[in-house]
Amino acid sequence: MSAVDYEMRLRGGVVDVNVSVLRGASNERQDAVVTVVVASGAPVTIDALEAFGVQRVTMSLTPLVTAAPLAIPRVINRTAGLEVADIEALQDPSPTYRITVKNLSAQPVVAFQVVTYRGDERTLSGTKFSQDGTPVIDASGMYSFSMSPSRWLPAGPHGWSPSSHDVFEITSALWADGSIEGDVEPMASAITANMGRLTLVARGLAVLRAVPNPARPQRAKAWLKQQLEELSIEPDPATEAVVRARLQDVRATDDPRIAAILRSAMASSRRGLVADLDTAPAQTAAFQRWLADAIDRYEKRAARFTFR
C-alpha cells in the first residue's frame, strides 16, 4: 500500500468522504476502506485505515477566513504557440484561480505543463492532458481550468486563509505532430505515458473482443471484470524500445524511468477500463450494444495514441 485516496462531495452542510487505498508498485489496485460523513463540530476518526498499515486519520470541517482577495500572479510563458488569455481570482464558493489558455497554433495541443511559484519556492505543478488521447486544446481553441491557492495559512485559532501565487508559468507544450516547445522533460514523460496507455488499451481490446458469451451479460461481465483486473501492467521490451526510439531526438531517458512511467500510465488506464465495465447494462441487447460501442471507442482511442 502506498497511497490513500479521499473522494469528497459537499452535500448541504456536510461532506461525504469515500476513503480508499491504492496498492501496488504503481498504485494499480484501489481498495475501498470506508465512507464517512464529516459535519461541522463533529470530527471523524478513520480507524479502518489501520488494517491497511496506515495510521488513523481524523477529519474535521474548519471555517475559511479570507483576509484579502487572491492576487493575480505574474505570467511566464516558455512557448510561442500558447497564450494565457485570462487569470481570474474567484472568491465564491471558495478562493480559487480560473485559468484560460488559448492555442495560437493551427494544430492541436496534446499536453502542456504549468508550474507556479511563491517567491522562489515551487508551489504547484502539473501536466494538462486527456486520458483518452484527444487533444487538450483543439487548433485555435481555448481551455480553462481551476487552480487552488499556493497554500493555506492558519488565521487565528479557528480558521485558515489562502495565500496567492506570485508566478504562473507554462513551461512546455507537446503538439499533435510530436514536436515539443519549452522544457523537454515533462513532455517526454507525457509521450512515454501515452505509449503506456496505448499498450494497455490494446491489451484491453483483446479482452473485450474475446468475451465468450455476450448473450449472457451477467457471466460476461464477471468474466470481463476478472480478465481486465488481471491485465498485466508490465511494459514489454518492445514497448520500451519504441519509447526510446521516439525520445532519442529530444532526450536520453534512463530505462528505469521509462518503465516506471509506462507502468503508472498502464495502471491508471486499467482502472479506467474496469470502471467503464461498471456502467455496462445487465439486459442482453443493451449489453451487446454496450460491448460493441466499447470496442469501437477503445479502437478509436488506440488510433489517437498511435500518432502521439
Sine and cosine of phi, psi and omega as CSV:
sin_phi,cos_phi,sin_psi,cos_psi,sin_omega,cos_omega
0.00,0.00,0.76,-0.65,-0.08,-1.00
-0.75,-0.66,-0.07,1.00,-0.05,-1.00
-0.38,-0.92,0.45,-0.89,0.10,-1.00
-0.89,-0.46,0.72,-0.69,-0.02,-1.00
-0.92,-0.40,0.74,-0.67,0.04,-1.00
-0.88,-0.47,0.90,-0.44,0.07,-1.00
-0.97,-0.24,0.91,-0.42,-0.14,-0.99
-0.91,-0.40,0.61,-0.79,0.03,-1.00
-0.63,-0.77,0.83,-0.56,0.01,-1.00
-0.97,0.24,0.77,-0.64,0.00,-1.00
-0.68,-0.73,0.99,-0.16,-0.07,-1.00
0.91,0.42,-0.82,-0.58,0.00,-1.00
-0.99,-0.14,0.19,0.98,0.00,-1.00
-0.82,-0.58,0.19,-0.98,0.03,-1.00
-0.84,-0.55,0.83,-0.55,0.12,-0.99
-1.00,0.08,0.78,-0.63,-0.03,-1.00
-0.83,-0.56,0.88,-0.47,0.13,-0.99
-1.00,-0.08,0.87,-0.49,-0.05,-1.00
-0.97,-0.26,0.77,-0.64,0.05,-1.00
-0.62,-0.78,0.29,-0.96,0.06,-1.00
-0.90,-0.43,0.57,-0.82,0.06,-1.00
-0.96,-0.29,0.81,-0.59,-0.09,-1.00
-0.83,-0.56,0.31,-0.95,-0.02,-1.00
0.98,-0.19,0.26,-0.97,-0.06,-1.00
-0.87,0.49,-0.49,0.87,-0.02,-1.00
-0.87,-0.50,0.44,0.90,-0.03,-1.00
0.82,0.58,0.63,0.78,-0.13,-0.99
-0.98,0.19,-0.31,0.95,-0.03,-1.00
-0.91,-0.42,0.77,-0.63,0.00,-1.00
-0.90,-0.44,0.86,-0.51,-0.01,-1.00
-0.90,-0.43,0.80,-0.60,0.05,-1.00
-0.93,0.38,0.64,-0.77,0.01,-1.00
-0.95,-0.31,-0.86,0.51,-0.06,-1.00
-0.23,-0.97,0.38,-0.93,0.15,-0.99
-0.89,-0.45,0.78,-0.62,-0.03,-1.00
-0.80,-0.59,0.34,-0.94,0.07,-1.00
-0.90,-0.44,0.85,-0.53,-0.03,-1.00
-0.95,-0.31,0.83,-0.56,-0.01,-1.00
-0.86,-0.51,0.37,-0.93,0.01,-1.00
-0.87,0.49,0.75,-0.67,0.02,-1.00
0.98,0.21,0.14,0.99,-0.03,-1.00
-0.70,-0.72,0.98,0.21,0.01,-1.00
-0.86,0.51,0.55,-0.83,0.00,-1.00
-0.86,-0.51,0.81,-0.59,0.05,-1.00
-0.98,-0.19,0.78,-0.62,-0.07,-1.00
-0.99,-0.14,1.00,0.01,0.00,-1.00
-0.96,0.27,-0.40,0.91,-0.10,-0.99
-0.89,0.46,-0.33,0.94,0.02,-1.00
-0.91,0.42,-0.42,0.91,-0.04,-1.00
-0.89,0.46,-0.46,0.89,0.03,-1.00
-0.92,0.39,-0.30,0.95,0.01,-1.00
-0.97,-0.26,0.22,0.98,0.04,-1.00
0.99,0.15,0.34,0.94,-0.01,-1.00
-0.90,-0.43,0.66,-0.75,0.05,-1.00
-0.89,0.45,0.55,-0.84,0.01,-1.00
-0.85,0.53,0.52,-0.85,-0.02,-1.00
-0.86,-0.52,0.68,-0.73,0.08,-1.00
-0.95,-0.32,0.79,-0.62,-0.01,-1.00
-0.91,-0.41,0.61,-0.79,0.03,-1.00
-0.49,-0.87,0.30,-0.95,0.08,-1.00
-0.99,-0.16,0.76,-0.64,-0.01,-1.00
-0.82,-0.58,0.69,-0.72,-0.02,-1.00
-0.87,0.50,0.54,-0.84,0.08,-1.00
-1.00,-0.08,0.82,-0.58,0.02,-1.00
-0.94,-0.34,0.89,-0.46,-0.01,-1.00
-0.96,-0.27,0.97,-0.26,-0.03,-1.00
-0.97,0.23,-0.61,0.80,-0.03,-1.00
-0.44,-0.90,0.43,-0.90,0.04,-1.00
-0.88,0.47,0.45,-0.89,0.08,-1.00
-0.89,0.45,0.63,-0.78,0.05,-1.00
-1.00,0.09,0.54,-0.84,0.03,-1.00
-0.98,0.20,0.82,-0.57,-0.04,-1.00
-0.97,0.26,0.38,-0.93,0.12,-0.99
-0.96,0.29,0.59,-0.81,-0.08,-1.00
-0.97,-0.24,0.74,-0.67,0.18,-0.98
-0.85,-0.52,0.74,-0.68,-0.05,-1.00
-0.77,-0.64,0.89,-0.46,-0.02,-1.00
-1.00,-0.04,0.16,0.99,-0.01,-1.00
-0.86,-0.51,0.41,-0.91,0.08,-1.00
-0.99,-0.12,-0.39,0.92,-0.09,-1.00
-1.00,0.05,-0.22,0.98,0.01,-1.00
-0.91,-0.41,0.41,-0.91,0.03,-1.00
-0.60,-0.80,0.71,-0.71,0.12,-0.99
-0.98,0.18,0.97,-0.25,-0.09,-1.00
-0.98,0.21,-0.52,0.85,-0.06,-1.00
-0.27,-0.96,0.58,-0.82,0.19,-0.98
-0.76,-0.64,0.87,-0.49,0.02,-1.00
-0.94,-0.34,0.60,-0.80,0.13,-0.99
-0.96,-0.27,0.95,-0.32,-0.07,-1.00
-0.99,-0.16,0.52,-0.86,0.01,-1.00
-0.93,-0.36,-0.41,0.91,-0.12,-0.99
-0.90,-0.43,0.78,-0.63,0.10,0.99
-0.99,0.12,-0.26,0.96,0.08,-1.00
-0.50,-0.86,0.39,-0.92,-0.04,-1.00
-0.86,0.51,0.81,-0.59,0.02,-1.00
-0.36,-0.93,0.30,-0.95,0.08,-1.00
-0.98,-0.21,0.54,-0.84,0.14,-0.99
-0.86,-0.51,0.90,-0.44,-0.09,-1.00
-0.95,-0.30,0.72,-0.69,0.09,-1.00
-0.85,-0.52,0.84,-0.54,-0.02,-1.00
-0.92,-0.40,0.71,-0.71,-0.01,-1.00
-0.94,-0.33,0.68,-0.73,0.09,-1.00
-1.00,0.00,0.91,-0.41,-0.01,-1.00
-1.00,0.06,-0.07,1.00,-0.11,-0.99
-1.00,-0.09,0.31,-0.95,0.06,-1.00
-1.00,0.04,0.04,1.00,0.08,-1.00
-0.85,-0.52,0.44,-0.90,-0.06,-1.00
-0.93,0.37,0.37,-0.93,0.11,-0.99
-0.98,-0.19,0.83,-0.55,0.03,-1.00
-0.99,0.16,-0.64,0.77,-0.03,-1.00
-0.33,-0.94,0.41,-0.91,0.16,-0.99
-0.47,-0.88,0.45,-0.89,-0.03,-1.00
-0.94,-0.34,0.61,-0.79,0.10,-1.00
-0.84,-0.54,0.55,-0.84,0.03,-1.00
-0.67,-0.74,0.61,-0.79,0.07,-1.00
-0.83,-0.56,0.38,-0.93,-0.02,-1.00
-0.71,-0.71,0.55,-0.83,0.21,-0.98
-0.88,-0.47,0.97,-0.25,-0.18,-0.98
0.91,0.41,-0.79,-0.62,0.05,-1.00
-1.00,-0.07,-0.01,1.00,-0.07,-1.00
-1.00,-0.02,0.80,-0.61,0.11,-0.99
-0.95,0.31,0.81,-0.59,-0.09,-1.00
-0.96,-0.28,-0.68,0.73,0.02,-1.00
-0.68,-0.73,0.51,-0.86,0.13,-0.99
-0.44,-0.90,0.48,-0.88,0.02,-1.00
-0.07,-1.00,0.40,-0.92,0.04,-1.00
-0.96,-0.28,0.79,-0.61,0.05,-1.00
-1.00,-0.01,0.83,-0.55,-0.04,-1.00
-0.37,-0.93,0.11,-0.99,0.04,-1.00
-0.92,-0.39,0.73,-0.68,-0.01,-1.00
-0.91,0.41,-0.42,0.91,-0.08,-1.00
-0.98,-0.17,0.19,0.98,0.09,-1.00
1.00,0.05,-0.09,1.00,0.06,-1.00
-0.95,0.30,0.45,-0.89,0.02,-1.00
-0.87,0.49,0.59,-0.81,0.06,-1.00
-0.97,0.25,-0.48,0.88,0.13,-0.99
-0.67,-0.75,0.82,-0.57,0.05,-1.00
-0.93,0.37,0.24,-0.97,0.06,-1.00
-0.81,0.58,0.78,-0.62,0.00,-1.00
0.86,0.51,0.35,0.94,-0.06,-1.00
-1.00,-0.10,-0.03,-1.00,0.00,-1.00
-0.82,-0.57,0.47,-0.88,0.02,-1.00
-0.59,-0.81,0.79,-0.62,0.00,-1.00
-0.87,-0.49,0.58,-0.82,0.02,-1.00
-0.47,-0.88,0.34,-0.94,-0.01,-1.00
-0.99,-0.12,0.45,-0.89,0.01,-1.00
-0.60,-0.80,0.74,-0.67,-0.03,-1.00
-0.97,0.26,0.26,-0.97,0.11,-0.99
-0.87,0.50,0.21,-0.98,-0.05,-1.00
-0.91,0.41,-0.57,0.82,0.04,-1.00
-0.21,-0.98,0.17,-0.99,0.09,-1.00
-0.90,-0.43,0.80,-0.61,-0.06,-1.00
-0.94,-0.35,0.59,-0.81,0.05,-1.00
-0.85,0.52,0.70,-0.71,0.03,-1.00
-0.81,-0.58,0.99,0.14,-0.07,-1.00
0.99,0.17,-0.13,-0.99,-0.10,-0.99
-0.98,0.21,-0.23,0.97,-0.17,-0.99
-0.75,-0.66,0.44,0.90,-0.01,-1.00
-0.21,-0.98,0.08,-1.00,-0.02,-1.00
-0.73,-0.69,0.53,-0.85,-0.01,-1.00
-0.81,-0.59,0.65,-0.76,-0.03,-1.00
-0.98,0.20,0.46,-0.89,0.05,-1.00
-0.90,-0.44,0.64,-0.77,-0.09,-1.00
-0.98,0.19,0.33,-0.94,0.22,-0.98
-1.00,0.08,0.58,-0.82,0.08,-1.00
-1.00,-0.03,-0.57,0.82,-0.06,-1.00
-0.70,-0.72,0.69,-0.72,0.15,-0.99
-0.88,-0.47,0.83,-0.56,-0.10,-0.99
-0.79,-0.61,0.73,-0.68,0.24,-0.97
-1.00,-0.08,0.92,-0.39,-0.12,-0.99
-1.00,0.02,-0.48,0.87,-0.13,-0.99
-0.21,-0.98,0.29,-0.96,0.03,-1.00
-0.56,-0.83,0.59,-0.81,0.10,-0.99
-0.93,-0.36,0.83,-0.56,-0.08,-1.00
-0.99,-0.15,0.27,-0.96,-0.09,-1.00
-0.89,0.45,-0.41,0.91,0.03,-1.00
-1.00,0.10,0.05,1.00,0.02,-1.00
1.00,-0.04,-0.09,1.00,0.00,-1.00
-0.97,0.23,0.41,-0.91,-0.04,-1.00
-0.83,-0.56,0.70,-0.71,0.15,-0.99
-0.93,-0.36,0.62,-0.79,0.08,-1.00
0.99,0.13,-0.56,-0.83,-0.07,-1.00
-0.92,0.40,0.86,-0.51,-0.08,-1.00
-0.95,0.33,-0.60,0.80,-0.16,-0.99
-0.79,0.61,-0.83,0.56,-0.05,-1.00
-0.92,0.39,-0.52,0.86,-0.01,-1.00
-0.97,0.23,-0.52,0.85,0.13,-0.99
-0.89,0.46,-0.63,0.78,0.07,-1.00
-0.90,0.43,-0.61,0.79,0.02,-1.00
-0.91,0.41,-0.65,0.76,0.05,-1.00
-0.88,0.47,-0.70,0.71,0.01,-1.00
-0.89,0.46,-0.69,0.72,0.01,-1.00
-0.89,0.46,-0.64,0.76,0.03,-1.00
-0.89,0.45,-0.58,0.81,0.07,-1.00
-0.91,0.41,-0.60,0.80,0.08,-1.00
-0.89,0.45,-0.68,0.74,0.02,-1.00
-0.90,0.44,-0.67,0.75,0.04,-1.00
-0.87,0.49,-0.69,0.72,-0.02,-1.00
-0.88,0.47,-0.70,0.72,-0.02,-1.00
-0.94,0.34,-0.64,0.77,0.04,-1.00
-0.88,0.48,-0.65,0.76,0.03,-1.00
-0.88,0.47,-0.65,0.76,0.04,-1.00
-0.92,0.39,-0.62,0.78,0.03,-1.00
-0.92,0.39,-0.61,0.79,0.03,-1.00
-0.88,0.47,-0.63,0.78,0.03,-1.00
-0.87,0.49,-0.60,0.80,0.03,-1.00
-0.94,0.34,-0.73,0.68,-0.02,-1.00
-0.86,0.51,-0.60,0.80,-0.02,-1.00
-0.96,0.26,-0.26,0.97,-0.10,-1.00
-0.97,-0.24,0.21,0.98,0.01,-1.00
-0.80,0.60,0.85,-0.53,-0.16,-0.99
-0.94,0.35,-0.57,0.83,-0.06,-1.00
-0.51,-0.86,0.99,0.16,-0.03,-1.00
-0.92,0.40,-0.18,0.98,0.04,-1.00
-0.98,0.18,-0.10,1.00,0.06,-1.00
-0.84,-0.54,1.00,0.09,-0.18,-0.98
-0.84,0.55,-0.67,0.74,-0.06,-1.00
-0.89,0.46,-0.73,0.69,0.03,-1.00
-0.92,0.39,-0.64,0.77,-0.01,-1.00
-0.89,0.45,-0.66,0.75,-0.01,-1.00
-0.93,0.37,-0.64,0.77,0.03,-1.00
-0.90,0.44,-0.67,0.75,0.03,-1.00
-0.90,0.43,-0.71,0.70,0.00,-1.00
-0.88,0.48,-0.68,0.73,-0.02,-1.00
-0.87,0.49,-0.71,0.71,0.00,-1.00
-0.90,0.44,-0.71,0.71,-0.04,-1.00
-0.91,0.41,-0.67,0.75,-0.02,-1.00
-0.93,0.36,-0.66,0.75,0.00,-1.00
-0.91,0.41,-0.41,0.91,-0.02,-1.00
-0.99,-0.10,0.05,1.00,0.03,-1.00
-0.85,0.53,0.73,-0.69,0.00,-1.00
-0.94,0.35,0.67,-0.75,0.10,-0.99
-0.94,-0.33,0.32,0.95,0.06,-1.00
-1.00,0.04,0.84,-0.55,0.03,-1.00
-0.95,0.31,0.66,-0.76,0.03,-1.00
-1.00,0.07,0.31,-0.95,-0.03,-1.00
-0.84,0.55,-0.57,0.82,-0.02,-1.00
-0.91,0.42,-0.64,0.77,0.03,-1.00
-0.90,0.43,-0.70,0.71,0.03,-1.00
-0.88,0.47,-0.60,0.80,0.01,-1.00
-0.91,0.41,-0.63,0.77,0.04,-1.00
-0.89,0.46,-0.68,0.74,0.01,-1.00
-0.89,0.45,-0.72,0.69,0.00,-1.00
-0.87,0.49,-0.64,0.77,0.03,-1.00
-0.92,0.40,-0.62,0.79,0.00,-1.00
-0.92,0.39,-0.57,0.82,-0.11,-0.99
-1.00,-0.08,-0.10,1.00,-0.15,-0.99
-0.88,0.47,-0.43,0.90,0.00,-1.00
-1.00,0.04,-0.19,0.98,-0.06,-1.00
-0.89,-0.45,-0.50,0.87,-0.03,-1.00
-0.20,-0.98,0.61,-0.79,0.13,-0.99
-1.00,0.06,0.90,-0.44,-0.06,-1.00
-0.95,-0.31,0.76,-0.65,0.02,-1.00
-0.94,0.34,0.53,-0.85,-0.10,-1.00
-0.86,0.51,-0.70,0.72,0.01,-1.00
-0.86,0.51,-0.60,0.80,0.00,-1.00
-0.93,0.37,-0.66,0.75,0.05,-1.00
-0.85,0.52,-0.75,0.66,-0.04,-1.00
-0.88,0.47,-0.65,0.76,-0.03,-1.00
-0.91,0.41,-0.68,0.73,0.00,-1.00
-0.92,0.39,-0.69,0.72,0.04,-1.00
-0.85,0.52,-0.72,0.70,-0.06,-1.00
-0.90,0.44,-0.68,0.74,0.00,-1.00
-0.90,0.43,-0.69,0.72,0.02,-1.00
-0.91,0.42,-0.62,0.78,0.02,-1.00
-0.92,0.38,-0.62,0.79,0.05,-1.00
-0.89,0.46,-0.69,0.73,0.02,-1.00
-0.90,0.44,-0.67,0.74,0.01,-1.00
-0.92,0.40,-0.59,0.81,0.04,-1.00
-0.90,0.44,-0.67,0.74,0.06,-1.00
-0.86,0.50,-0.62,0.79,0.03,-1.00
-0.90,0.43,-0.65,0.76,0.04,-1.00
-0.89,0.46,-0.70,0.71,0.00,-1.00
-0.91,0.42,-0.66,0.75,0.03,-1.00
-0.91,0.42,-0.59,0.81,0.04,-1.00
-0.89,0.46,-0.64,0.77,0.01,-1.00
-0.87,0.49,-0.52,0.85,0.00,-1.00
-0.89,0.46,-0.34,0.94,0.00,-1.00
-1.00,0.03,-0.10,1.00,-0.05,-1.00
-0.92,0.38,0.72,-0.69,-0.01,-1.00
-0.96,0.28,0.26,-0.97,-0.06,-1.00
-0.99,-0.11,-0.24,0.97,0.00,-1.00
-0.99,0.17,0.60,-0.80,-0.15,-0.99
-0.84,0.55,-0.83,0.56,-0.06,-1.00
-0.89,0.45,-0.67,0.74,-0.02,-1.00
-0.92,0.40,-0.63,0.78,0.02,-1.00
-0.91,0.41,-0.67,0.74,0.01,-1.00
-0.89,0.45,-0.61,0.79,0.07,-1.00
-0.91,0.41,-0.67,0.74,0.02,-1.00
-0.87,0.49,-0.69,0.73,-0.03,-1.00
-0.89,0.45,-0.71,0.70,0.01,-1.00
-0.89,0.45,-0.65,0.76,0.02,-1.00
-0.92,0.40,-0.65,0.76,0.00,-1.00
-0.89,0.45,-0.68,0.73,0.03,-1.00
-0.88,0.48,-0.69,0.73,0.00,-1.00
-0.90,0.45,-0.69,0.72,-0.02,-1.00
-0.90,0.44,-0.68,0.74,-0.04,-1.00
-0.97,0.24,-0.46,0.89,0.14,-0.99
-0.90,0.44,-0.68,0.74,0.02,-1.00
-0.92,0.38,-0.59,0.80,0.03,-1.00
-0.90,0.43,-0.69,0.73,0.03,-1.00
-0.88,0.48,-0.63,0.78,0.02,-1.00
-0.90,0.43,-0.61,0.79,0.02,-1.00
-0.92,0.40,-0.68,0.73,0.00,-1.00
-0.92,0.39,-0.50,0.87,-0.05,-1.00
-0.86,0.51,-0.50,0.87,-0.08,-1.00
-0.99,-0.15,0.21,0.98,-0.01,-1.00
-1.00,-0.09,0.00,0.00,0.00,0.00
